[in-house]
Each structure stands twice: as structure tokens, then as C-alpha cells.
Amino acid sequence: MDQVEVAALDFGEALRRLGGRVDLVKLDIEGAEVGVLQSASASDLASCSQLTVELHDKRPPFTRCDVESVCRRMRSEGYGIVNANWPKVDDVLFVNLKRMSVPKRMEFRCRMALANALFMVRRVIFASGYS
């Protein structure tokens, strides 16, 4: 199989090239998501409104503890978390609550709690259909 070389950009540099503010970032980089989010600067994270991330908590060298550490960090940076595949933490939406007005933030927190609860109920009802 032939190898293809691809130019890569640091997360912060990619954000700067896009103008410093991004509405939605999609990270599906086969296990590198944890490293990117752990090493991202607070200002880089603050420049994103939402990040949708496919995390790999069972792919070495990352563990569930690493993923939980990333979630704690994102919360500390002002992000709310919607976990679409509870109890797994592999398809996650991080929403920057600091980019919202206080009334909008309160409304969104209620919607986020409802969405997470519905994902939990779905998992309980249809558990046998999920891997």
C-alpha cells in the first residue's frame, strides 16, 4: 500500500487561519482527539462555539480516565456536554456556554439536561441494540 503524506496544522494555527472564531469544530481523528483537547490553549477553546467529538476511550494509549479528564477540562473552560451515546463517552457535543447570554445559557442548560436524559432513557430501553 502506498503512503500519502498530508500536511498537518496545529489546532490553534488552524483556528487562527480561520479567523480566530469558529462556530463548529468536528474532531474525528482516530484517537488523537484527547491529545488535541488536552493541549489546546484556553483561548483556542474559547474561540469555538461548539465541538462535536468522536472520542476513543479504549484505543491505546488513551483510557476512559483520559476522556473523563478531557470532559472535566472542557467543563472548566465553560463548556456544557451532551453525551449522545451514554454511558459511553464516544460521541460528544461540547457547547461553549460562555458564548451565550445568561438567559440563553440558562435555557440551553435545561435543554442540555433534557437531551442527556433522553439519551440515557434511549440507552436503557434499547440497550440490546447498541454495541
ZIFENKA-V743745 format. One line per field, one symbol per residue. burial: 1 if it has 9 or more other ideal C-beta (glycine too) atoms within 8 Angstrom, else 0. A space follows every 50 residues. Layout:
burial=???
//
This chain:
burial=00000000001101100000010100100000110111010001111111 11111110000100011111101110101111101100111111111001 0000100110010011001100100000000
//
